[in-house]
Amino acid sequence: MVLRSGGYVGEVIRRNASHGRWHWIKYDEATKLEPKVASLGKSIHSAVILWDSKHGGERFVFPLGKVMKYLQNGAEDSVKFFAEVIIKESTDAQPGGA
């Protein structure tokens, strides 16, 4: 459930943020781009990660982890709010963004 739901949330972000901005990468690739990611450990939460290629390569989001937090904590960890904020930030950061 976490994999499918997190994959869906990530695709919503990827497809609705500025084109070409977000890319799926595996944990091992993310640790090469940003060694701090390794401190999270490899798990279902970090198996695949969205990487923001237009933000200096240092911005990562963890849709699978967010889904897991929602399942554990409920509405206080809103997946919808999470996606909306990332999409808005990604769109606003582009030249000509609202």
N, CA, C and O atoms as a GROMACS GRO file, in nm:
protein
  392
    1MET      N    1   0.083  -0.120   0.000
    1MET     CA    2   0.000   0.000   0.000
    1MET      C    3   0.087   0.127   0.000
    1MET      O    4   0.059   0.222  -0.072
    2VAL      N    5   0.193   0.126   0.080
    2VAL     CA    6   0.282   0.242   0.087
    2VAL      C    7   0.350   0.266  -0.048
    2VAL      O    8   0.359   0.380  -0.093
    3LEU      N    9   0.397   0.160  -0.112
    3LEU     CA   10   0.464   0.175  -0.241
    3LEU      C   11   0.371   0.233  -0.347
    3LEU      O   12   0.408   0.326  -0.418
    4ARG      N   13   0.253   0.178  -0.356
    4ARG     CA   14   0.160   0.226  -0.459
    4ARG      C   15   0.109   0.367  -0.430
    4ARG      O   16   0.104   0.451  -0.519
    5SER      N   17   0.072   0.391  -0.306
    5SER     CA   18   0.021   0.524  -0.271
    5SER      C   19   0.131   0.630  -0.281
    5SER      O   20   0.109   0.738  -0.334
    6GLY      N   21   0.250   0.597  -0.230
    6GLY     CA   22   0.362   0.690  -0.239
    6GLY      C   23   0.403   0.716  -0.383
    6GLY      O   24   0.439   0.828  -0.419
    7GLY      N   25   0.398   0.611  -0.465
    7GLY     CA   26   0.428   0.627  -0.607
    7GLY      C   27   0.329   0.720  -0.675
    7GLY      O   28   0.366   0.803  -0.758
    8TYR      N   29   0.203   0.706  -0.638
    8TYR     CA   30   0.099   0.792  -0.694
    8TYR      C   31   0.122   0.938  -0.653
    8TYR      O   32   0.118   1.028  -0.736
    9VAL      N   33   0.148   0.960  -0.524
    9VAL     CA   34   0.172   1.096  -0.473
    9VAL      C   35   0.293   1.156  -0.544
    9VAL      O   36   0.290   1.272  -0.585
   10GLY      N   37   0.398   1.079  -0.558
   10GLY     CA   38   0.517   1.128  -0.627
   10GLY      C   39   0.491   1.164  -0.771
   10GLY      O   40   0.542   1.264  -0.821
   11GLU      N   41   0.411   1.084  -0.839
   11GLU     CA   42   0.377   1.114  -0.978
   11GLU      C   43   0.290   1.239  -0.989
   11GLU      O   44   0.304   1.316  -1.084
   12VAL      N   45   0.201   1.259  -0.894
   12VAL     CA   46   0.120   1.381  -0.894
   12VAL      C   47   0.212   1.502  -0.882
   12VAL      O   48   0.195   1.601  -0.953
   13ILE      N   49   0.309   1.494  -0.792
   13ILE     CA   50   0.405   1.604  -0.776
   13ILE      C   51   0.485   1.622  -0.905
   13ILE      O   52   0.494   1.732  -0.958
   14ARG      N   53   0.542   1.514  -0.954
   14ARG     CA   54   0.628   1.519  -1.072
   14ARG      C   55   0.557   1.576  -1.194
   14ARG      O   56   0.614   1.655  -1.268
   15ARG      N   57   0.433   1.536  -1.213
   15ARG     CA   58   0.360   1.579  -1.332
   15ARG      C   59   0.298   1.718  -1.321
   15ARG      O   60   0.271   1.782  -1.422
   16ASN      N   61   0.276   1.766  -1.198
   16ASN     CA   62   0.211   1.896  -1.181
   16ASN      C   63   0.307   2.008  -1.146
   16ASN      O   64   0.270   2.125  -1.154
   17ALA      N   65   0.427   1.976  -1.107
   17ALA     CA   66   0.529   2.079  -1.085
   17ALA      C   67   0.586   2.116  -1.222
   17ALA      O   68   0.549   2.057  -1.323
   18SER      N   69   0.674   2.213  -1.224
   18SER     CA   70   0.733   2.255  -1.350
   18SER      C   71   0.793   2.136  -1.424
   18SER      O   72   0.860   2.053  -1.363
   19HIS      N   73   0.770   2.129  -1.552
   19HIS     CA   74   0.815   2.015  -1.634
   19HIS      C   75   0.966   1.994  -1.624
   19HIS      O   76   1.044   2.089  -1.627
   20GLY      N   77   1.003   1.870  -1.611
   20GLY     CA   78   1.143   1.834  -1.609
   20GLY      C   79   1.215   1.862  -1.479
   20GLY      O   80   1.337   1.844  -1.471
   21ARG      N   81   1.143   1.905  -1.378
   21ARG     CA   82   1.206   1.946  -1.254
   21ARG      C   83   1.234   1.829  -1.160
   21ARG      O   84   1.344   1.816  -1.108
   22TRP      N   85   1.136   1.743  -1.139
   22TRP     CA   86   1.145   1.633  -1.044
   22TRP      C   87   1.171   1.502  -1.115
   22TRP      O   88   1.111   1.473  -1.219
   23HIS      N   89   1.261   1.422  -1.058
   23HIS     CA   90   1.297   1.293  -1.116
   23HIS      C   91   1.301   1.187  -1.005
   23HIS      O   92   1.346   1.214  -0.894
   24TRP      N   93   1.253   1.068  -1.037
   24TRP     CA   94   1.265   0.955  -0.945
   24TRP      C   95   1.409   0.905  -0.947
   24TRP      O   96   1.467   0.886  -1.053
   25ILE      N   97   1.465   0.885  -0.829
   25ILE     CA   98   1.597   0.822  -0.819
   25ILE      C   99   1.593   0.720  -0.706
   25ILE      O  100   1.512   0.729  -0.614
   26LYS      N  101   1.682   0.624  -0.714
   26LYS     CA  102   1.691   0.523  -0.610
   26LYS      C  103   1.777   0.576  -0.495
   26LYS      O  104   1.855   0.670  -0.512
   27TYR      N  105   1.761   0.514  -0.380
   27TYR     CA  106   1.833   0.553  -0.259
   27TYR      C  107   1.984   0.564  -0.285
   27TYR      O  108   2.046   0.664  -0.247
   28ASP      N  109   2.044   0.463  -0.347
   28ASP     CA  110   2.189   0.463  -0.368
   28ASP      C  111   2.235   0.581  -0.452
   28ASP      O  112   2.341   0.639  -0.427
   29GLU      N  113   2.156   0.617  -0.552
   29GLU     CA  114   2.190   0.732  -0.636
   29GLU      C  115   2.176   0.862  -0.556
   29GLU      O  116   2.258   0.953  -0.570
   30ALA      N  117   2.074   0.870  -0.472
   30ALA     CA  118   2.054   0.989  -0.390
   30ALA      C  119   2.169   1.010  -0.292
   30ALA      O  120   2.210   1.124  -0.269
   31THR      N  121   2.222   0.902  -0.235
   31THR     CA  122   2.334   0.916  -0.140
   31THR      C  123   2.460   0.966  -0.209
   31THR      O  124   2.544   1.030  -0.146
   32LYS      N  125   2.474   0.938  -0.338
   32LYS     CA  126   2.589   0.989  -0.413
   32LYS      C  127   2.574   1.139  -0.439
   32LYS      O  128   2.672   1.213  -0.436
   33LEU      N  129   2.450   1.183  -0.463
   33LEU     CA  130   2.425   1.325  -0.487
   33LEU      C  131   2.431   1.406  -0.358
   33LEU      O  132   2.477   1.520  -0.357
   34GLU      N  133   2.384   1.345  -0.249
   34GLU     CA  134   2.382   1.413  -0.119
   34GLU      C  135   2.407   1.309  -0.010
   34GLU      O  136   2.316   1.236   0.029
   35PRO      N  137   2.530   1.303   0.041
   35PRO     CA  138   2.565   1.203   0.142
   35PRO      C  139   2.477   1.205   0.268
   35PRO      O  140   2.465   1.103   0.336
   36LYS      N  141   2.416   1.318   0.300
   36LYS     CA  142   2.329   1.326   0.418
   36LYS      C  143   2.208   1.233   0.408
   36LYS      O  144   2.153   1.192   0.510
   37VAL      N  145   2.168   1.199   0.288
   37VAL     CA  146   2.055   1.108   0.268
   37VAL      C  147   2.085   0.972   0.333
   37VAL      O  148   1.994   0.905   0.382
   38ALA      N  149   2.211   0.934   0.334
   38ALA     CA  150   2.250   0.804   0.392
   38ALA      C  151   2.215   0.797   0.541
   38ALA      O  152   2.194   0.688   0.593
   39SER      N  153   2.209   0.910   0.609
   39SER     CA  154   2.176   0.910   0.753
   39SER      C  155   2.033   0.864   0.779
   39SER      O  156   1.999   0.826   0.891
   40LEU      N  157   1.949   0.866   0.676
   40LEU     CA  158   1.811   0.820   0.689
   40LEU      C  159   1.801   0.669   0.686
   40LEU      O  160   1.704   0.610   0.736
   41GLY      N  161   1.901   0.607   0.627
   41GLY     CA  162   1.899   0.462   0.613
   41GLY      C  163   1.812   0.418   0.496
   41GLY      O  164   1.720   0.488   0.455
   42LYS      N  165   1.844   0.301   0.445
   42LYS     CA  166   1.768   0.248   0.332
   42LYS      C  167   1.651   0.166   0.386
   42LYS      O  168   1.670   0.070   0.461
   43SER      N  169   1.531   0.206   0.348
   43SER     CA  170   1.410   0.139   0.395
   43SER      C  171   1.299   0.162   0.292
   43SER      O  172   1.323   0.221   0.187
   44ILE      N  173   1.182   0.116   0.323
   44ILE     CA  174   1.067   0.138   0.234
   44ILE      C  175   1.044   0.289   0.215
   44ILE      O  176   1.001   0.332   0.108
   45HIS      N  177   1.072   0.368   0.318
   45HIS     CA  178   1.050   0.513   0.313
   45HIS      C  179   1.143   0.584   0.216
   45HIS      O  180   1.109   0.687   0.159
   46SER      N  181   1.262   0.526   0.198
   46SER     CA  182   1.363   0.593   0.116
   46SER      C  183   1.408   0.512  -0.004
   46SER      O  184   1.509   0.545  -0.067
   47ALA      N  185   1.336   0.408  -0.038
   47ALA     CA  186   1.376   0.320  -0.150
   47ALA      C  187   1.383   0.398  -0.281
   47ALA      O  188   1.478   0.382  -0.358
   48VAL      N  189   1.284   0.480  -0.305
   48VAL     CA  190   1.285   0.571  -0.420
   48VAL      C  191   1.248   0.710  -0.371
   48VAL      O  192   1.165   0.726  -0.281
   49ILE      N  193   1.312   0.807  -0.430
   49ILE     CA  194   1.305   0.945  -0.381
   49ILE      C  195   1.284   1.036  -0.501
   49ILE      O  196   1.330   1.007  -0.611
   50LEU      N  197   1.213   1.146  -0.479
   50LEU     CA  198   1.204   1.248  -0.584
   50LEU      C  199   1.315   1.349  -0.563
   50LEU      O  200   1.335   1.401  -0.453
   51TRP      N  201   1.388   1.376  -0.670
   51TRP     CA  202   1.501   1.468  -0.668
   51TRP      C  203   1.469   1.588  -0.755
   51TRP      O  204   1.424   1.573  -0.869
   52ASP      N  205   1.493   1.706  -0.701
   52ASP     CA  206   1.469   1.832  -0.772
   52ASP      C  207   1.596   1.870  -0.847
   52ASP      O  208   1.689   1.924  -0.787
   53SER      N  209   1.600   1.843  -0.975
   53SER     CA  210   1.719   1.868  -1.055
   53SER      C  211   1.745   2.016  -1.080
   53SER      O  212   1.855   2.052  -1.123
   54LYS      N  213   1.647   2.100  -1.055
   54LYS     CA  214   1.664   2.242  -1.085
   54LYS      C  215   1.693   2.325  -0.960
   54LYS      O  216   1.695   2.448  -0.967
   55HIS      N  217   1.714   2.262  -0.849
   55HIS     CA  218   1.734   2.333  -0.723
   55HIS      C  219   1.875   2.305  -0.671
   55HIS      O  220   1.894   2.281  -0.551
   56GLY      N  221   1.970   2.306  -0.758
   56GLY     CA  222   2.108   2.281  -0.719
   56GLY      C  223   2.134   2.134  -0.686
   56GLY      O  224   2.241   2.100  -0.635
   57GLY      N  225   2.038   2.048  -0.714
   57GLY     CA  226   2.058   1.906  -0.691
   57GLY      C  227   2.056   1.865  -0.546
   57GLY      O  228   2.090   1.751  -0.514
   58GLU      N  229   2.017   1.955  -0.457
   58GLU     CA  230   2.022   1.924  -0.314
   58GLU      C  231   1.884   1.907  -0.251
   58GLU      O  232   1.875   1.891  -0.129
   59ARG      N  233   1.781   1.910  -0.328
   59ARG     CA  234   1.646   1.900  -0.273
   59ARG      C  235   1.586   1.765  -0.306
   59ARG      O  236   1.580   1.724  -0.422
   60PHE      N  237   1.542   1.697  -0.202
   60PHE     CA  238   1.482   1.566  -0.214
   60PHE      C  239   1.350   1.564  -0.138
   60PHE      O  240   1.338   1.630  -0.034
   61VAL      N  241   1.254   1.491  -0.188
   61VAL     CA  242   1.130   1.466  -0.112
   61VAL      C  243   1.103   1.317  -0.113
   61VAL      O  244   1.143   1.245  -0.205
   62PHE      N  245   1.034   1.272  -0.010
   62PHE     CA  246   1.014   1.130   0.015
   62PHE      C  247   0.864   1.098   0.020
   62PHE      O  248   0.807   1.085   0.129
   63PRO      N  249   0.800   1.084  -0.096
   63PRO     CA  250   0.657   1.057  -0.098
   63PRO      C  251   0.618   0.928  -0.025
   63PRO      O  252   0.514   0.923   0.040
   64LEU      N  253   0.699   0.824  -0.035
   64LEU     CA  254   0.667   0.698   0.033
   64LEU      C  255   0.672   0.718   0.184
   64LEU      O  256   0.588   0.666   0.256
   65GLY      N  257   0.770   0.793   0.230
   65GLY     CA  258   0.781   0.823   0.372
   65GLY      C  259   0.663   0.905   0.422
   65GLY      O  260   0.616   0.885   0.534
   66LYS      N  261   0.616   0.997   0.339
   66LYS     CA  262   0.502   1.080   0.379
   66LYS      C  263   0.376   0.996   0.392
   66LYS      O  264   0.297   1.015   0.484
   67VAL      N  265   0.356   0.904   0.301
   67VAL     CA  266   0.240   0.814   0.309
   67VAL      C  267   0.248   0.731   0.437
   67VAL      O  268   0.147   0.712   0.506
   68MET      N  269   0.367   0.682   0.469
   68MET     CA  270   0.384   0.603   0.591
   68MET      C  271   0.352   0.687   0.715
   68MET      O  272   0.287   0.638   0.807
   69LYS      N  273   0.398   0.812   0.717
   69LYS     CA  274   0.368   0.900   0.830
   69LYS      C  275   0.217   0.924   0.841
   69LYS      O  276   0.162   0.926   0.951
   70TYR      N  277   0.152   0.943   0.729
   70TYR     CA  278   0.008   0.962   0.730
   70TYR      C  279  -0.063   0.840   0.789
   70TYR      O  280  -0.154   0.854   0.870
   71LEU      N  281  -0.020   0.722   0.749
   71LEU     CA  282  -0.082   0.600   0.800
   71LEU      C  283  -0.059   0.585   0.951
   71LEU      O  284  -0.144   0.531   1.022
   72GLN      N  285   0.054   0.632   0.999
   72GLN     CA  286   0.086   0.622   1.142
   72GLN      C  287   0.020   0.733   1.224
   72GLN      O  288  -0.030   0.707   1.333
   73ASN      N  289   0.017   0.855   1.171
   73ASN     CA  290  -0.024   0.972   1.249
   73ASN      C  291  -0.159   1.031   1.212
   73ASN      O  292  -0.215   1.110   1.287
   74GLY      N  293  -0.212   0.994   1.097
   74GLY     CA  294  -0.340   1.048   1.055
   74GLY      C  295  -0.330   1.184   0.989
   74GLY      O  296  -0.227   1.219   0.931
   75ALA      N  297  -0.438   1.259   0.998
   75ALA     CA  298  -0.454   1.384   0.923
   75ALA      C  299  -0.347   1.489   0.952
   75ALA      O  300  -0.324   1.577   0.869
   76GLU      N  301  -0.281   1.483   1.066
   76GLU     CA  302  -0.177   1.582   1.095
   76GLU      C  303  -0.060   1.572   0.996
   76GLU      O  304   0.016   1.668   0.982
   77ASP      N  305  -0.046   1.459   0.929
   77ASP     CA  306   0.054   1.440   0.826
   77ASP      C  307  -0.014   1.428   0.689
   77ASP      O  308  -0.002   1.326   0.621
   78SER      N  309  -0.084   1.531   0.652
   78SER     CA  310  -0.164   1.532   0.529
   78SER      C  311  -0.078   1.514   0.404
   78SER      O  312   0.013   1.592   0.378
   79VAL      N  313  -0.108   1.410   0.330
   79VAL     CA  314  -0.039   1.384   0.204
   79VAL      C  315  -0.080   1.488   0.100
   79VAL      O  316   0.003   1.531   0.019
   80LYS      N  317  -0.205   1.528   0.101
   80LYS     CA  318  -0.254   1.628   0.006
   80LYS      C  319  -0.182   1.761   0.027
   80LYS      O  320  -0.138   1.823  -0.070
   81PHE      N  321  -0.170   1.806   0.151
   81PHE     CA  322  -0.102   1.931   0.180
   81PHE      C  323   0.046   1.922   0.138
   81PHE      O  324   0.100   2.015   0.080
   82PHE      N  325   0.109   1.810   0.168
   82PHE     CA  326   0.248   1.785   0.130
   82PHE      C  327   0.267   1.806  -0.020
   82PHE      O  328   0.357   1.879  -0.062
   83ALA      N  329   0.184   1.742  -0.100
   83ALA     CA  330   0.195   1.753  -0.245
   83ALA      C  331   0.166   1.896  -0.293
   83ALA      O  332   0.238   1.948  -0.379
   84GLU      N  333   0.064   1.959  -0.238
   84GLU     CA  334   0.029   2.095  -0.279
   84GLU      C  335   0.143   2.193  -0.253
   84GLU      O  336   0.173   2.277  -0.338
   85VAL      N  337   0.208   2.182  -0.139
   85VAL     CA  338   0.317   2.274  -0.105
   85VAL      C  339   0.435   2.254  -0.200
   85VAL      O  340   0.491   2.351  -0.250
   86ILE      N  341   0.472   2.131  -0.225
   86ILE     CA  342   0.586   2.105  -0.314
   86ILE      C  343   0.556   2.154  -0.455
   86ILE      O  344   0.642   2.214  -0.520
   87ILE      N  345   0.437   2.128  -0.504
   87ILE     CA  346   0.400   2.173  -0.638
   87ILE      C  347   0.401   2.325  -0.645
   87ILE      O  348   0.453   2.383  -0.741
   88LYS      N  349   0.345   2.391  -0.544
   88LYS     CA  350   0.341   2.538  -0.543
   88LYS      C  351   0.482   2.595  -0.537
   88LYS      O  352   0.515   2.687  -0.613
   89GLU      N  353   0.566   2.544  -0.448
   89GLU     CA  354   0.704   2.592  -0.437
   89GLU      C  355   0.781   2.573  -0.568
   89GLU      O  356   0.857   2.660  -0.609
   90SER      N  357   0.760   2.460  -0.631
   90SER     CA  358   0.830   2.431  -0.757
   90SER      C  359   0.784   2.522  -0.868
   90SER      O  360   0.865   2.564  -0.951
   91THR      N  361   0.657   2.554  -0.871
   91THR     CA  362   0.602   2.641  -0.974
   91THR      C  363   0.643   2.786  -0.949
   91THR      O  364   0.680   2.857  -1.043
   92ASP      N  365   0.636   2.831  -0.823
   92ASP     CA  366   0.671   2.968  -0.789
   92ASP      C  367   0.819   2.998  -0.811
   92ASP      O  368   0.855   3.112  -0.840
   93ALA      N  369   0.903   2.898  -0.798
   93ALA     CA  370   1.046   2.918  -0.813
   93ALA      C  371   1.089   2.937  -0.959
   93ALA      O  372   1.201   2.978  -0.986
   94GLN      N  373   1.001   2.907  -1.052
   94GLN     CA  374   1.034   2.920  -1.194
   94GLN      C  375   1.013   3.064  -1.241
   94GLN      O  376   0.924   3.132  -1.191
   95PRO      N  377   1.094   3.111  -1.335
   95PRO     CA  378   1.070   3.243  -1.393
   95PRO      C  379   0.929   3.251  -1.448
   95PRO      O  380   0.885   3.162  -1.521
   96GLY      N  381   0.860   3.355  -1.413
   96GLY     CA  382   0.723   3.372  -1.459
   96GLY      C  383   0.622   3.298  -1.375
   96GLY      O  384   0.503   3.298  -1.407
   97GLY      N  385   0.669   3.235  -1.264
   97GLY     CA  386   0.576   3.164  -1.173
   97GLY      C  387   0.487   3.260  -1.101
   97GLY      O  388   0.521   3.378  -1.088
   98ALA      N  389   0.372   3.211  -1.053
   98ALA     CA  390   0.275   3.298  -0.988
   98ALA      C  391   0.324   3.347  -0.854
   98ALA      O  392   0.253   3.421  -0.786
   0.00000   0.00000   0.00000
